[in-house]
């Protein structure tokens, strides 16, 4: 629930968490100007409202879309993506991210990430019980027959180990499911990028 609340704050919050800064609509930077023009072009092609655009000062080639719905989504692009890709390639990347917004992928990703975070929290609780709480209780108190510490500590250790294992397996399967969903949505976004741009060479060159 905490992770879902964080990811539901809107695209700008997520972009800021990733180190992005908003691009000023009146910027004079030619690369940023070109980026804004491409975002506006893809807004017309996709029918999605123009989202705020964020830049991450990173040399890697990457981009993302984030937000619970089209009205609160943003598109983020790294500096490396702007500097190293041609205009057609960058257009393909922007169209790809527009597809994620158009098809609701950003909302799906937020929910699956929140579920995996919850499963991971269960595993962490089990580990704490197994590694710290149980042994501490087992060592507490005296050695009398009426001392419940060792028995209680052993029970917590066993229970914590079971919860840790369940949480770990759940997180593994959760990530496998997320990867399978993500793979299909990425293929769809690539196809949509071609549909929006009418230029398969752009997204192909970027990839």
C-alpha positions in Angstrom: 0.0 0.0 0.0 2.9 2.4 0.8 4.6 1.7 -2.6 1.3 2.0 -4.4 0.7 5.4 -2.7 4.1 6.5 -3.8 3.6 5.5 -7.4 0.1 7.0 -7.5 1.3 10.5 -6.7 1.6 11.2 -10.4 4.3 11.2 -13.1 6.1 14.3 -11.9 6.8 12.9 -8.5 8.2 9.7 -10.0 10.3 11.6 -12.5 11.8 13.7 -9.7 12.5 10.5 -7.7 14.5 9.3 -10.7 16.5 12.5 -10.8 14.7 14.2 -13.7 14.1 17.9 -14.1 11.2 19.5 -16.1 12.0 21.0 -19.5 11.1 24.6 -19.7 8.7 25.2 -22.6 10.6 28.3 -23.5 14.0 26.6 -23.4 16.6 27.7 -26.0 18.6 24.5 -25.8 18.3 23.1 -29.4 18.2 19.5 -28.2 15.5 20.2 -25.6 13.6 22.3 -28.2 13.7 19.3 -30.6 12.5 17.0 -27.8 9.5 19.2 -27.1 8.7 19.4 -30.7 8.7 15.6 -31.0 6.5 15.2 -27.9 4.0 17.6 -29.5 4.1 15.7 -32.8 3.5 12.3 -31.1 0.7 13.8 -29.0 -1.1 14.7 -32.3 -0.4 11.2 -33.7 -1.5 9.3 -30.7 -4.4 11.4 -29.5 -2.8 11.6 -26.0 -2.6 15.1 -24.3 0.9 16.6 -24.3 2.5 15.5 -21.0 5.2 17.3 -19.1 8.7 16.4 -20.3 11.6 15.6 -18.0 15.3 15.3 -18.7 17.8 13.2 -16.7 21.4 14.4 -17.0 22.7 10.9 -17.7 24.8 9.7 -20.6 23.0 6.4 -21.0 20.4 6.0 -23.7 17.1 5.6 -21.9 13.5 7.0 -21.6 10.4 6.3 -19.6 6.8 7.1 -19.2 5.3 7.3 -15.7 1.9 8.2 -14.2 -1.3 6.6 -13.1 -3.3 7.9 -16.1 -2.8 10.1 -19.2 -3.7 13.3 -17.4 -1.0 12.8 -14.8 1.7 11.1 -16.9 5.1 12.4 -17.9 7.8 11.4 -20.4 11.4 11.3 -19.3 14.5 11.2 -21.5 18.1 11.0 -20.7 20.6 13.4 -22.0 22.4 10.6 -23.8 19.2 9.7 -25.6 18.9 13.3 -26.8 22.6 13.6 -27.8 23.3 10.2 -29.4 20.1 9.4 -31.3 19.0 11.0 -34.6 15.7 12.9 -34.9 13.9 9.9 -36.4 15.3 7.5 -33.7 14.3 9.9 -30.9 10.9 10.3 -32.4 10.5 6.5 -32.4 11.5 6.4 -28.7 9.0 9.1 -27.8 6.3 7.3 -29.7 7.2 4.1 -27.9 6.7 5.9 -24.5 3.4 7.4 -25.7 2.2 3.9 -26.4 2.8 3.0 -22.7 0.6 6.0 -21.7 -2.0 5.3 -24.3 -2.4 1.6 -23.4 -2.3 2.1 -19.6 1.0 0.3 -19.2 2.2 2.9 -16.6 -0.8 2.0 -14.4 -0.2 -1.7 -14.8 3.5 -1.3 -13.9 2.7 0.7 -10.8 0.3 -2.0 -9.5 2.6 -4.9 -10.2 5.5 -3.1 -8.6 3.4 -2.4 -5.6 2.4 -6.1 -5.3 6.0 -7.2 -5.6 7.0 -4.7 -2.9 4.3 -6.1 -0.6 5.5 -9.7 -1.2 9.1 -8.5 -0.5 8.0 -6.9 2.7 6.6 -10.3 3.8 9.9 -12.0 3.1 11.8 -9.3 5.0 9.6 -9.7 8.0 10.2 -13.5 7.9 14.0 -12.9 7.7 13.9 -10.6 10.7 12.0 -13.2 12.7 14.4 -16.0 11.7 17.6 -14.0 12.0 17.0 -11.7 15.0 13.7 -12.1 16.9 13.8 -15.8 17.4 17.4 -16.2 18.4 17.1 -13.2 20.8 14.1 -14.9 22.6 15.8 -18.3 22.6 18.8 -16.7 24.5 16.7 -14.7 26.9 15.8 -15.6 30.5 17.2 -18.3 32.7 17.4 -22.0 32.3 14.5 -23.0 34.4 11.8 -25.3 33.2 9.2 -22.5 33.4 11.2 -20.3 31.0 9.2 -20.2 27.7 12.0 -18.2 25.9 13.8 -21.1 24.2 10.7 -22.8 23.0 9.1 -19.6 21.8 12.3 -18.5 20.2 12.6 -21.8 18.3 9.0 -21.5 17.1 9.6 -18.0 15.8 12.8 -19.1 14.1 10.9 -21.9 12.3 8.0 -19.7 11.5 10.2 -16.9 10.3 12.1 -19.3 8.0 8.9 -20.5 6.5 7.6 -16.9 6.0 11.0 -15.9 4.5 10.8 -18.8 2.1 7.2 -18.0 1.1 8.1 -14.3 0.5 11.2 -15.2 -1.5 9.3 -17.6 -3.8 6.4 -15.2 -4.1 8.8 -12.4 -5.1 10.5 -14.7 -7.7 7.2 -15.7 -9.3 6.0 -12.1 -9.1 9.0 -10.8 -11.0 8.6 -13.6 -13.6 5.0 -12.6 -14.2 6.0 -8.9 -14.3 8.7 -9.7 -16.8 6.3 -11.7 -19.0 3.8 -8.9 -19.0 6.4 -6.2 -19.6 7.8 -8.2 -22.6 4.4 -8.2 -24.3 3.8 -4.6 -23.5 7.2 -3.6 -24.9 6.4 -5.5 -28.2 3.1 -3.6 -28.4 4.8 -0.3 -27.7 7.3 -0.9 -30.5 4.5 -1.8 -32.9 2.6 1.3 -31.8 5.7 3.5 -32.3 5.7 2.4 -36.0 2.0 3.1 -36.2 2.4 6.6 -34.8 5.5 7.6 -36.7 4.9 5.7 -40.0 8.6 5.1 -39.9 9.8 1.7 -38.8 13.5 2.6 -39.2 13.3 5.2 -36.4 12.4 2.8 -33.5 14.5 0.0 -35.1 17.6 2.3 -35.2 17.0 3.4 -31.6 16.8 -0.2 -30.4 
